[in-house]
């Protein structure tokens, strides 16, 4: 059995504990701040919520467009939609329409 005398008796266990503590601190730091850590998870949760709101808005917009396209697919075209598209393409207005010109 080896018996150490002097400062080596205290330095060997101390060095082991320092190395173990440094290793544990490294993993704890990266578990909290790393690319897959807790802070990143919170940021991704916020981003997911924002994207779900955006998806909801896009679904509503798509439903509106689907309804407008459905009006144009039937055998008889909706008169209001036809008039709106004709005015837009010809650049004409009805005499009762109010026109606002922007700069």
N, C-alpha and C positions, 0 to 999 in steps of 0.2 A: 504494500500500500504506500502511496506517495503522500508524503506530508509536506505541505508548503509552509515556508516560514517567511515572516516579514510581510512586505506590502503585497506580494503575489497572493497571499491568503485572502485578501479583501478585494483585490482588483479583478480576479477571475470571475467571481459571482457578480460583481458590480458590472463588469463588461457584458455579461450575459443578460442581465436585467435591462441594461441600457439598449442593447440590440433588440431584445424582445419588445421593449416599449416603443422603440423607433419603428419597428415592423408593424405593430398594432396601430400606431398613430398614422402611418402611411395608409393602411387599409381603411381606417375610419375616415380619414380625410377624403379619400376617393369614393367611399360609399356615400358621402354626403355631397360632394362637389363635382364628382366625375361625370362623364358623359351618360352614365346610366344611374346617376345618384338621385338622391331625394329632391334636390332643387330642380334638376332637369325634369323629373317626373311632374312636379308642380307646374312648371312652365308648359310641358306638353299637355297637361290637363286643361290649362287655360286656352291653349291653342286649339284643342279639340272642341271646346265649348264655342269658341269663335267660329270655327269652321262649320259646326252643326247649325249655327244661326244663319250663316251664309248659305248653306245647303237648303235650309227652309225657305229663304228668300228666292233662291234660284228655282226651287220646285214650284213656288207660287207663280213666278214669272213664266215658267214653262207651261203651267196650266192655262194661264191667260193666252199665251201664244197658240196652244193647242185648240182653245175655244175659237180663236180668230181664224185659224186654218180650217177648222171644221165648218165654219160659216161659208168658206170659199169652196169647199169640196162638194157641197150638195148640187143637185141639178139646177136649183134656182139660187142665185147669188143674193146675199143680203143687200138690200138697196142702200142702206146707210154706209155699209163698208165699201160698196162700189163707188158711191159718191165721194167718200173720203179719199179713196185711192186715186180717183180721177182728178180731183182737185189738187192733190199733192203732186201728181205727175205732170199736170198741165200748168200748174202755177196760177190757177184761177181761184177766185173767191166769190161767194154769194154776196149779193148787195146788202144783206142783213148781217153779214159777219163783221166782227170787229177785228181789225188787223193791228197787231202791235209789232212795230219794227224795232229791233235791237241794234245796238252799235257794234 
